[in-house]
Amino acid sequence: MAKQKDKRIKSINYTSDEQNEVKSFIIILIIVVVAIIAVYVLTRLFVSKDLFKNEPTKIVTPGEVNYSTVLIGSMLNVKEDEYYVIITDTSDPASSYYTGLMTTYKRNTKALPIYLADLSNELNKKYIGTKNNLNPTDMAKFMVKDNALIHIKDGKIVKAMSEEKDISNELKYVSETEETEN
């Protein structure tokens, strides 16, 4: 009897080629998914180092277009027929005088549009020089040393000034009673 108990029935599993291909496909798929997850975790852990950090959600501020500013290189391309461009370095505390002149001038009833070209803007840096060349024949030769006011009409520079008193005279506030008297 002991011999009969040792005999075991062997079951033979027959698998087709299609079944073997499906099994190998599933195994390869699992290996690829595990590899992608491992790369993701390792990247978050070692590269961005933010896997275990609880950072507050970032507040995204939508971009705004400021229509009162202009770049020096494109100041002749504004859609207005006639306007002023005041050029100043807004990082300089003295520029508040010129921005104040702009604000006061805008209160005039017959005020021309006025735009600001900021010298602290990186795109305007190439127009800063040691001398003023405010009325060149070619805009590539335009240079400004410091603050300036440019009067533009029909895409051409009509008047350019860099003296503080000339700029303040050009952008002076004229009350409505003074306008009616003239």
The 8 nearest C-alpha neighbors of each residue, nearest first, counted from 0:
[[1, 3, 2, 4, 5, 6, 7, 8],
 [0, 2, 4, 3, 5, 6, 7, 8],
 [1, 3, 0, 5, 4, 6, 7, 8],
 [2, 4, 0, 1, 6, 5, 7, 8],
 [5, 3, 1, 6, 2, 0, 7, 8],
 [6, 4, 2, 3, 7, 1, 0, 8],
 [7, 5, 4, 3, 8, 2, 1, 9],
 [8, 6, 5, 9, 4, 3, 10, 2],
 [7, 9, 10, 6, 11, 5, 4, 3],
 [10, 8, 7, 11, 6, 12, 5, 13],
 [11, 9, 8, 12, 7, 13, 6, 14],
 [10, 12, 13, 9, 8, 14, 7, 15],
 [13, 11, 10, 14, 9, 15, 18, 19],
 [12, 14, 11, 15, 10, 18, 16, 19],
 [15, 13, 18, 12, 16, 19, 17, 11],
 [14, 16, 18, 17, 19, 13, 20, 12],
 [17, 15, 19, 18, 20, 14, 21, 22],
 [16, 18, 20, 19, 15, 21, 14, 22],
 [19, 17, 21, 15, 20, 16, 14, 22],
 [18, 20, 16, 22, 17, 21, 23, 15],
 [19, 21, 17, 23, 18, 22, 24, 16],
 [20, 22, 24, 18, 23, 19, 25, 17],
 [23, 21, 19, 25, 20, 24, 18, 26],
 [22, 24, 26, 20, 25, 21, 27, 19],
 [25, 23, 21, 27, 22, 26, 20, 28],
 [26, 24, 28, 22, 23, 27, 29, 21],
 [25, 27, 23, 29, 28, 24, 22, 30],
 [28, 26, 30, 24, 29, 25, 23, 31],
 [29, 27, 25, 31, 26, 30, 24, 32],
 [28, 30, 32, 26, 27, 31, 33, 25],
 [29, 31, 27, 33, 28, 32, 34, 26],
 [32, 30, 34, 28, 33, 29, 35, 27],
 [33, 31, 35, 29, 34, 30, 28, 36],
 [32, 34, 36, 30, 31, 35, 37, 29],
 [33, 35, 37, 31, 32, 36, 30, 38],
 [36, 34, 38, 32, 37, 33, 39, 31],
 [35, 37, 39, 33, 34, 38, 40, 32],
 [36, 38, 34, 40, 35, 39, 41, 33],
 [39, 37, 41, 35, 36, 40, 42, 34],
 [38, 40, 36, 42, 37, 41, 35, 43],
 [41, 39, 37, 43, 42, 38, 44, 36],
 [40, 42, 44, 38, 43, 39, 45, 37],
 [43, 41, 46, 39, 44, 40, 45, 38],
 [42, 44, 47, 40, 50, 41, 48, 46],
 [43, 45, 48, 41, 42, 50, 40, 46],
 [46, 44, 48, 42, 41, 43, 47, 49],
 [47, 45, 42, 48, 43, 44, 41, 49],
 [46, 48, 43, 49, 45, 42, 44, 50],
 [49, 47, 44, 45, 46, 43, 50, 51],
 [48, 50, 52, 47, 51, 43, 44, 53],
 [49, 51, 43, 44, 52, 48, 40, 47],
 [52, 50, 49, 53, 48, 44, 43, 54],
 [53, 51, 49, 50, 54, 48, 55, 44],
 [52, 54, 55, 51, 49, 50, 56, 48],
 [55, 53, 52, 56, 57, 49, 51, 50],
 [56, 54, 57, 53, 58, 52, 49, 59],
 [55, 57, 54, 58, 53, 59, 52, 60],
 [56, 58, 59, 55, 54, 60, 53, 61],
 [57, 59, 60, 56, 55, 61, 54, 62],
 [60, 58, 57, 61, 62, 56, 55, 63],
 [59, 61, 58, 62, 63, 57, 64, 56],
 [62, 60, 59, 63, 58, 64, 57, 65],
 [63, 61, 60, 64, 59, 65, 58, 66],
 [62, 64, 65, 61, 60, 66, 67, 68],
 [65, 63, 66, 62, 67, 68, 61, 69],
 [64, 66, 67, 68, 63, 69, 62, 115],
 [65, 67, 68, 64, 69, 114, 63, 115],
 [66, 68, 114, 65, 115, 69, 113, 112],
 [69, 67, 115, 114, 66, 116, 65, 70],
 [68, 70, 116, 74, 115, 114, 71, 67],
 [69, 71, 73, 72, 116, 74, 123, 68],
 [72, 70, 74, 73, 123, 116, 69, 126],
 [71, 73, 70, 74, 138, 123, 75, 139],
 [74, 72, 76, 70, 71, 75, 69, 77],
 [73, 75, 71, 76, 72, 70, 69, 77],
 [74, 76, 154, 73, 77, 155, 151, 72],
 [77, 75, 73, 74, 78, 154, 79, 72],
 [78, 76, 79, 75, 74, 73, 154, 80],
 [77, 79, 76, 80, 75, 154, 81, 153],
 [80, 78, 77, 81, 82, 112, 153, 152],
 [81, 79, 153, 152, 78, 82, 154, 151],
 [82, 80, 152, 79, 151, 153, 111, 83],
 [81, 83, 112, 111, 151, 113, 150, 152],
 [84, 82, 150, 113, 149, 151, 114, 112],
 [85, 83, 114, 149, 115, 113, 148, 86],
 [84, 86, 148, 115, 147, 116, 114, 149],
 [87, 85, 116, 147, 146, 115, 117, 148],
 [88, 86, 146, 117, 118, 89, 94, 85],
 [87, 89, 118, 117, 119, 90, 91, 94],
 [88, 90, 91, 94, 117, 87, 119, 118],
 [89, 91, 88, 119, 92, 94, 118, 117],
 [90, 92, 89, 93, 94, 88, 95, 87],
 [93, 91, 94, 95, 90, 89, 96, 88],
 [94, 92, 95, 91, 96, 97, 89, 88],
 [95, 93, 96, 97, 92, 89, 91, 87],
 [94, 96, 98, 93, 97, 99, 92, 89],
 [97, 95, 99, 94, 98, 93, 100, 92],
 [98, 96, 100, 99, 94, 95, 101, 87],
 [97, 99, 101, 95, 100, 96, 102, 94],
 [100, 98, 96, 102, 97, 101, 95, 103],
 [101, 99, 97, 103, 98, 102, 104, 96],
 [102, 100, 98, 104, 99, 103, 105, 97],
 [101, 103, 99, 105, 100, 104, 98, 106],
 [102, 104, 100, 105, 106, 101, 172, 99],
 [103, 105, 101, 172, 106, 170, 102, 107],
 [104, 106, 102, 107, 103, 110, 101, 112],
 [107, 105, 104, 103, 108, 102, 172, 110],
 [108, 106, 110, 105, 109, 104, 173, 172],
 [107, 109, 110, 106, 175, 105, 174, 173],
 [110, 108, 107, 111, 106, 105, 178, 173],
 [111, 109, 107, 108, 105, 112, 104, 106],
 [110, 112, 82, 113, 109, 81, 83, 105],
 [113, 111, 82, 83, 110, 114, 81, 105],
 [112, 114, 83, 84, 82, 111, 115, 101],
 [115, 113, 84, 67, 68, 83, 85, 69],
 [114, 116, 68, 85, 84, 69, 86, 117],
 [117, 115, 86, 69, 70, 68, 71, 85],
 [116, 118, 88, 119, 87, 120, 89, 86],
 [117, 119, 88, 120, 123, 87, 124, 116],
 [118, 120, 88, 117, 121, 90, 89, 124],
 [121, 119, 118, 122, 123, 117, 124, 116],
 [122, 120, 124, 123, 119, 118, 125, 117],
 [121, 123, 120, 124, 125, 70, 71, 72],
 [122, 124, 121, 120, 118, 125, 126, 71],
 [125, 123, 121, 126, 127, 122, 118, 120],
 [124, 126, 123, 127, 122, 128, 121, 142],
 [127, 125, 142, 124, 123, 143, 141, 128],
 [128, 126, 143, 142, 124, 125, 144, 129],
 [129, 127, 144, 142, 130, 143, 126, 131],
 [128, 130, 144, 131, 127, 143, 142, 145],
 [131, 129, 144, 128, 143, 132, 142, 127],
 [130, 132, 143, 144, 142, 133, 128, 129],
 [131, 133, 142, 141, 134, 135, 143, 130],
 [132, 134, 131, 141, 159, 135, 142, 143],
 [133, 135, 132, 156, 159, 136, 141, 158],
 [136, 134, 137, 141, 133, 140, 132, 138],
 [135, 137, 138, 134, 140, 141, 139, 156],
 [136, 138, 135, 139, 140, 141, 134, 132],
 [139, 137, 141, 140, 135, 136, 72, 134],
 [138, 140, 137, 141, 72, 126, 135, 142],
 [141, 139, 138, 137, 135, 142, 132, 136],
 [142, 140, 138, 132, 139, 135, 133, 126],
 [143, 141, 132, 126, 131, 128, 127, 133],
 [144, 142, 131, 127, 128, 145, 126, 132],
 [143, 145, 128, 131, 130, 129, 127, 142],
 [144, 146, 143, 147, 87, 161, 127, 88],
 [147, 145, 87, 86, 161, 144, 148, 88],
 [146, 148, 161, 86, 160, 85, 145, 149],
 [149, 147, 85, 160, 84, 159, 86, 166],
 [148, 150, 159, 84, 83, 158, 151, 85],
 [151, 149, 83, 158, 157, 156, 82, 159],
 [152, 150, 156, 157, 155, 82, 81, 83],
 [151, 153, 81, 154, 155, 80, 157, 156],
 [154, 152, 80, 155, 81, 151, 79, 75],
 [153, 155, 75, 152, 151, 76, 156, 80],
 [156, 154, 151, 152, 153, 157, 75, 150],
 [155, 157, 151, 158, 150, 134, 152, 149],
 [158, 156, 151, 150, 155, 152, 159, 149],
 [157, 159, 150, 156, 149, 160, 151, 134],
 [160, 158, 149, 148, 133, 150, 134, 157],
 [161, 159, 148, 147, 162, 149, 166, 165],
 [160, 162, 147, 146, 148, 163, 166, 159],
 [163, 161, 165, 164, 160, 166, 147, 146],
 [162, 164, 166, 165, 167, 161, 146, 147],
 [163, 165, 167, 166, 162, 168, 169, 161],
 [166, 164, 168, 162, 167, 163, 169, 160],
 [165, 167, 169, 163, 168, 164, 170, 148],
 [166, 168, 164, 170, 169, 165, 171, 163],
 [169, 167, 165, 171, 166, 170, 164, 163],
 [168, 170, 166, 167, 171, 165, 164, 148],
 [171, 169, 167, 104, 168, 166, 100, 172],
 [172, 170, 168, 167, 169, 104, 173, 100],
 [171, 173, 104, 107, 103, 174, 170, 106],
 [172, 174, 107, 177, 171, 175, 178, 104],
 [173, 175, 177, 176, 172, 178, 107, 108],
 [174, 176, 178, 177, 179, 173, 108, 107],
 [177, 175, 179, 178, 174, 180, 173, 181],
 [176, 178, 180, 174, 175, 179, 173, 181],
 [179, 177, 175, 181, 176, 180, 174, 173],
 [178, 180, 176, 181, 177, 175, 174, 173],
 [181, 179, 177, 178, 176, 175, 174, 173],
 [180, 178, 179, 177, 176, 175, 173, 174]]
